[in-house]
Amino acid sequence: MKQKLQRYVGRIVRLNNRLFEELQDRAMRQGRVLENIFLVAGIGLGVHQLICYGANFRILVNIADVVLI
């Protein structure tokens, strides 16, 4: 599983619509605009999730919630 996740590190991804809408609502409450483009910076230790950065947000997501661009 780790090898499968490792290929995403350093790549640009988009989130699925449901997850992005939740994150976008949170960004709007903070007065920020968010685009559905995130950089995968690493793999969460022991949780099999991707660490993604976009604008001022850092999120942990499952591999099923992202699509490579």
C-alpha positions in Angstrom: 0.0 0.0 0.0 2.8 2.4 0.8 4.3 2.0 -2.6 1.0 2.8 -4.2 0.7 6.0 -2.1 4.4 6.9 -2.7 3.7 7.5 -6.4 1.4 10.4 -5.5 4.0 12.3 -3.6 5.1 15.5 -5.4 2.1 15.3 -7.8 -0.8 17.7 -8.2 -4.2 16.3 -7.5 -7.9 17.3 -7.3 -10.3 16.3 -4.5 -13.6 14.6 -5.2 -16.6 17.0 -5.2 -18.0 16.2 -1.8 -14.7 16.6 0.0 -13.8 19.8 -1.9 -17.2 21.4 -1.2 -16.7 20.8 2.6 -13.3 22.3 2.4 -14.4 25.2 0.3 -17.2 26.0 2.8 -14.6 26.2 5.6 -12.3 28.4 3.4 -15.2 30.8 2.7 -16.0 31.1 6.4 -12.4 32.3 6.8 -12.7 34.7 4.0 -10.5 32.8 1.6 -10.9 31.5 -1.9 -9.9 27.9 -2.6 -9.2 26.1 -5.9 -9.5 22.4 -6.3 -5.7 21.9 -6.9 -3.5 20.4 -4.2 0.1 19.3 -3.9 0.7 15.9 -2.3 3.6 16.5 0.1 3.8 13.2 1.9 2.2 10.1 3.3 0.6 10.2 6.8 2.5 7.7 9.0 0.5 4.7 10.0 -2.8 6.1 8.6 -2.4 5.3 4.9 -3.5 8.8 3.9 -2.0 11.5 1.7 -0.9 14.8 3.1 -2.0 17.5 0.7 -1.4 21.3 0.6 -3.5 23.9 -1.2 -3.5 27.6 -0.5 -3.3 27.9 3.3 -4.8 24.5 4.0 -3.1 21.2 4.9 -5.4 18.1 4.8 -5.1 14.4 5.1 -7.1 12.5 2.5 -7.7 8.9 1.5 -6.3 7.8 -1.9 -9.9 7.2 -3.0 -10.7 11.0 -2.5 -8.1 12.3 -5.0 -7.6 12.2 -8.8 -4.2 12.8 -10.4 -4.0 15.8 -12.8 
